[in-house]
Amino acid sequence: MRSNIIEAYKQGLKLSDKQREVLIGLLLGDGHLETQNNGRTYRLKIEHSYLQKEYVDWLYQVFKDWVLTSPKEKEQTVLGIKYNKYYFSTVSHGAFRFYAQQFYKEKKKVLPKLIKKWLSPIVMAVWFMDDGSVKSKRHRALILNTQSFSKSELQTLVGILEERFGVRMVLRKQSRKQVEIYQLITTSESVERFVEIIKPYILPSMRYKLGILGTQLPKK
């Protein structure tokens, strides 16, 4: 597409309510916004293992109006091990700037002040699909990988989740030299409540992240 045609097309773009919720869920997880012009516009970058192709394709369908090139596969080598990645990016647009300003301070991801208002079942489900997991095959506890956020930010999240959704989570410290990083993990009395909230939005291919609780979900 010629650049003037692309610019004209971009002027007609506007984030839908669903796109906003999915975007917030992604930014709580592994998704990130990137600027190439000092913050005037941003683009959303999505990249996962090719094993999560269904999830990336679903995200592509959500943001299809904002994407000029369909998802692609690439091979990446890390420490001598080859990985197949599946990815896409949106166009750069000023509509993403507000969310970048909320989620990033001095190039570091932070918890937005509006997160209490923004959290919803869809946001939580996307957040979990993007960066959640079951503790182990022997456990029912579910984990949100929240290492990008500070301890105080996570304590704020714990309070919001309990107040708004009745979901009790606790901080789980991970071992890193000279750096304190934490995950959020469900308590035994809240895990079923958490699953109840997110299950209408969990893709079939992502149910493995729920462990044995995923087998209890009705088939779509």
C-alpha positions in Angstrom: 0.0 0.0 0.0 1.4 3.5 -0.9 2.2 5.6 2.2 -0.4 8.3 1.4 -3.1 5.6 1.0 -2.0 4.0 4.3 -2.1 7.4 6.1 -5.6 8.1 4.8 -6.7 4.6 5.9 -5.3 5.1 9.4 -7.3 8.3 9.9 -10.5 6.3 9.9 -9.3 3.8 12.6 -10.8 3.9 16.1 -10.4 1.4 18.9 -13.6 -0.5 19.7 -14.5 -1.4 23.3 -13.4 -5.0 22.8 -10.1 -3.9 21.3 -9.5 -1.6 24.3 -10.2 -4.5 26.7 -8.0 -6.9 24.8 -5.2 -4.3 24.6 -5.3 -3.7 28.3 -5.1 -7.5 29.0 -2.1 -7.8 26.6 -0.3 -4.9 28.3 -0.8 -6.5 31.7 0.8 -9.6 30.1 3.5 -9.9 27.4 2.2 -7.5 24.9 4.0 -4.2 24.4 3.7 -0.9 22.6 6.6 0.5 20.6 7.2 4.0 19.3 9.4 5.0 16.4 8.8 8.8 16.6 9.4 9.7 20.2 5.9 8.9 21.5 3.7 10.6 18.9 2.4 7.2 17.7 2.7 3.6 18.9 2.2 0.2 17.4 1.2 -3.0 19.2 3.6 -5.9 18.8 2.5 -9.5 19.4 4.8 -12.4 19.4 4.4 -15.9 20.8 5.6 -19.5 20.3 4.2 -21.0 17.1 2.5 -23.5 19.4 0.2 -20.7 20.4 -0.8 -20.0 16.8 -4.6 -20.2 17.5 -4.2 -17.5 20.2 -2.1 -15.2 17.9 -4.6 -15.7 15.1 -7.5 -14.8 17.4 -5.6 -11.6 18.4 -5.1 -10.9 14.8 -8.8 -11.1 14.1 -9.5 -8.8 17.0 -7.1 -6.1 15.6 -7.4 -7.0 11.9 -8.4 -3.5 11.0 -5.2 -2.2 12.4 -2.9 -4.7 10.7 -1.6 -4.5 7.2 0.3 -7.8 7.1 -1.2 -11.1 8.4 0.8 -13.1 11.1 4.1 -14.6 10.0 6.4 -17.4 11.3 10.1 -16.9 12.0 12.9 -19.0 13.5 14.8 -17.6 16.5 17.9 -19.0 18.1 18.5 -18.4 21.9 21.5 -19.9 23.6 21.9 -22.3 20.7 18.2 -23.5 20.8 15.9 -22.8 17.9 12.4 -21.6 18.5 9.6 -21.1 16.0 7.8 -17.7 16.7 4.5 -16.4 15.3 4.0 -12.7 15.3 2.4 -9.6 13.9 2.3 -5.8 14.5 -0.3 -3.2 14.1 0.2 0.1 12.3 1.6 2.9 14.3 -1.2 5.2 15.5 -2.0 7.9 17.9 -4.9 5.9 19.4 -2.3 3.8 21.3 -0.5 6.7 22.8 -2.9 7.1 25.8 -2.3 3.5 26.8 1.4 3.7 26.3 1.4 6.8 28.6 -0.5 4.8 31.2 1.6 1.6 31.1 5.1 3.0 30.6 7.1 5.4 32.6 10.7 6.1 31.6 10.6 3.0 29.3 9.5 0.8 32.2 6.2 -1.0 32.5 4.0 0.3 35.3 0.6 -0.4 36.7 -1.9 2.2 35.4 -3.8 4.3 37.9 -7.0 3.5 36.0 -6.5 -0.3 36.4 -9.3 -0.6 38.9 -11.8 0.9 36.4 -10.3 -1.1 33.5 -10.2 -4.6 34.9 -13.0 -6.8 33.4 -13.5 -10.5 32.7 -12.2 -10.1 29.2 -9.1 -8.2 30.4 -8.4 -10.9 33.0 -8.9 -13.7 30.5 -6.5 -12.2 27.9 -4.0 -11.4 30.7 -4.1 -15.0 31.8 -3.9 -16.5 28.2 -1.0 -14.1 27.5 1.1 -14.6 30.6 -0.6 -17.1 33.0 -0.1 -20.7 33.8 -0.9 -23.5 36.2 1.5 -23.9 39.1 2.2 -27.6 38.2 0.4 -30.8 37.1 0.1 -31.6 40.8 -1.5 -28.3 41.8 -4.7 -26.4 41.0 -3.2 -23.0 41.8 -2.9 -20.6 38.8 -0.2 -18.1 38.3 0.0 -14.7 36.6 3.5 -13.8 35.6 3.7 -10.2 36.9 7.5 -9.8 37.1 7.3 -6.5 35.2 5.5 -4.8 38.1 6.8 -3.7 41.5 5.8 -5.3 44.8 3.7 -2.3 45.8 1.9 -2.3 42.4 1.1 -6.0 42.8 -0.2 -5.4 46.3 -2.5 -2.8 44.7 -3.6 -5.4 42.2 -4.3 -8.0 44.9 -6.6 -5.5 46.7 -8.5 -4.7 43.5 -9.0 -8.3 42.5 -10.4 -9.2 45.8 -12.6 -6.1 46.1 -14.0 -6.2 42.6 -14.1 -9.9 41.8 -13.8 -11.7 45.1 -10.6 -13.3 43.9 -7.9 -13.7 46.5 -4.3 -13.8 45.2 -1.0 -13.6 47.0 2.5 -12.6 46.0 5.0 -15.4 45.2 8.6 -14.3 45.3 11.0 -15.7 42.7 14.7 -16.1 43.2 16.8 -13.5 41.4 20.1 -12.1 42.5 19.8 -8.7 44.1 16.4 -8.1 42.5 13.0 -8.8 44.0 10.5 -10.0 41.5 7.1 -11.6 42.1 4.3 -13.5 40.5 0.6 -13.5 41.6 -0.8 -16.9 42.5 -4.4 -17.8 43.4 -5.3 -19.1 46.8 -7.0 -22.5 47.0 -10.3 -20.9 48.0 -10.3 -18.5 45.1 -9.0 -20.5 42.1 -12.5 -21.8 41.1 -13.9 -18.3 41.3 -11.0 -17.0 39.1 -11.7 -19.7 36.5 -15.4 -19.0 36.6 -14.7 -15.4 35.6 -12.4 -16.0 32.7 -13.6 -19.3 31.3 -16.2 -17.8 28.8 -13.2 -16.2 27.0 -10.5 -18.9 27.2 -9.7 -20.3 23.8 -9.8 -24.1 23.5 -6.1 -24.2 22.7 -5.2 -22.2 25.8 -7.1 -24.4 28.3 -3.9 -26.3 29.0 -2.8 -23.3 31.1 -5.7 -24.1 33.5 -4.3 -27.6 34.2 -6.9 -30.0 35.6 -9.4 -27.1 35.9 -9.3 -26.7 32.1 -10.8 -30.2 31.6 -13.8 -29.1 33.6 -14.7 -26.3 31.1 -17.7 -27.0 28.8 -16.8 -27.5 25.1 -17.4 -24.6 22.8 
